[in-house]
Amino acid sequence: MKELTPNRPYLLRAYYDWLMDNQLTPHVVVDAYVPGTQVPQQYVKDGQIVLNITESAVAGLQITNEFIEFSARFGGVPQQVLLPMASIVAIYARENGAGTVFELEEAYQLDDDFEEEAGLSVVKEPVVETSEPEAEKVEAKEPKRRGHLTLVK
């Protein structure tokens, strides 16, 4: 039996159309560390970026089986955005959160051998290099904060 194609692009287009038909604002959550992802890095937080992909926010939106591509303004500066399907984590409506988080699909899993063969490197976490020897490193501890909730009996 033939292996099935990934369902993410089909579900993404369906959710996008459904959100637009209901006059909601579709946002996508993107893993900015997936190889081939082109997003303005200054807006990436914790490896992710949330992008408004409504027709009024982007120009030239294309949603294919391999990627989402469009141009948009960030801080008034136009930029081209390219999102491989593997980078799309979720789609939801800004107004009420309606949408979905996509399941991991085997077709979008990059193994270490593939990354090395393709000459790709994926940044898992920022690497901070220091010249201090390990023994001299002192970690700053944050003061413990009390919860803001009060238990009422």
C-alpha positions in Angstrom: 0.0 0.0 0.0 1.2 3.5 -0.9 2.4 5.6 2.0 0.0 8.5 2.7 1.0 12.1 2.2 1.1 14.4 5.3 -2.3 15.8 6.2 -0.9 19.1 7.7 -1.2 21.2 4.5 -4.8 20.0 3.9 -5.9 20.7 7.4 -4.1 24.0 7.5 -5.9 25.2 4.3 -9.2 24.0 5.7 -8.8 25.8 9.0 -7.6 28.9 7.2 -10.7 28.9 4.9 -13.0 28.2 7.9 -11.5 31.0 10.0 -11.7 33.5 7.1 -15.3 32.5 6.2 -16.2 33.3 9.8 -14.6 36.7 9.7 -11.9 35.6 12.2 -8.2 36.4 12.1 -6.0 33.4 11.4 -2.6 33.2 13.2 0.0 30.5 12.8 2.5 29.4 15.4 5.8 28.7 13.7 8.9 26.8 14.9 11.6 29.3 13.7 14.4 26.7 14.1 13.1 24.4 11.3 15.6 24.4 8.4 14.4 26.7 5.6 12.2 28.9 7.7 12.6 32.6 6.8 11.1 34.9 9.4 12.3 38.2 11.0 14.5 36.8 13.8 14.1 39.8 16.0 10.5 38.8 16.6 11.3 35.1 17.5 10.7 34.3 21.1 11.6 31.0 22.7 12.2 29.6 19.2 8.7 30.4 18.0 6.9 33.3 16.2 3.2 33.9 15.8 2.2 35.4 12.5 -1.1 37.0 11.4 -1.9 35.5 8.0 -5.2 37.2 7.2 -5.6 38.6 3.7 -5.4 42.2 5.0 -2.1 41.6 6.9 -0.1 39.8 4.1 0.5 40.1 0.4 0.8 37.2 -2.1 -0.2 34.5 0.3 0.5 31.0 -1.0 -0.3 27.9 0.9 1.1 24.8 -0.9 1.7 21.3 0.3 5.3 22.2 1.0 5.2 25.7 2.5 3.4 28.9 3.3 4.9 32.0 1.6 3.9 35.7 1.7 5.3 39.2 2.2 4.4 41.3 5.2 5.6 44.4 7.0 7.4 44.1 10.3 8.0 47.3 12.0 7.1 49.1 8.8 9.8 47.1 6.8 8.5 44.7 4.1 9.9 41.2 4.3 9.4 38.0 2.5 8.4 35.1 4.8 8.8 31.4 4.0 7.4 28.7 6.3 8.1 25.1 5.4 5.1 22.9 6.4 7.3 21.2 9.0 7.6 24.6 10.8 3.9 25.1 11.3 2.9 24.2 14.8 -0.7 25.4 15.0 -3.3 27.7 13.5 -5.9 29.5 15.5 -8.2 32.5 15.6 -7.0 35.6 17.4 -10.5 36.4 18.6 -11.4 33.2 20.3 -8.6 30.7 20.0 -10.5 28.3 17.7 -8.2 26.2 15.6 -5.8 23.3 16.1 -2.3 22.2 17.1 -0.8 19.9 14.5 0.3 16.4 15.4 3.9 15.4 14.7 4.0 13.7 11.3 6.8 11.3 10.3 7.2 13.2 7.0 8.3 16.3 8.9 10.8 14.6 11.2 14.4 15.4 10.3 16.9 12.9 11.7 20.5 13.7 12.5 21.8 11.8 9.5 19.6 13.7 7.1 20.6 17.1 8.6 24.3 16.2 8.3 24.0 14.9 4.7 22.0 18.0 3.6 24.5 20.3 5.4 21.8 21.6 7.6 22.2 22.6 11.2 19.3 23.1 13.6 19.7 25.4 16.6 18.0 23.6 19.5 18.9 26.3 22.1 21.1 29.4 22.0 24.7 28.6 22.8 26.5 31.0 25.0 30.3 30.6 25.1 32.3 32.0 27.9 36.0 32.0 28.7 35.5 31.3 32.4 36.6 27.9 33.7 33.7 25.7 34.8 34.8 25.9 38.5 34.5 29.7 38.5 31.0 29.9 37.1 28.5 31.1 39.6 24.8 31.0 38.7 22.6 33.8 39.8 19.6 32.6 41.6 16.3 34.4 41.2 14.6 35.2 44.5 11.7 33.0 45.2 8.5 34.6 44.4 5.3 34.1 46.4 2.2 33.1 44.5 -0.4 35.9 43.9 -3.2 33.6 44.8 -4.7 33.4 48.3 -6.2 30.2 49.7 -9.6 31.0 51.1 -11.1 28.4 53.4 
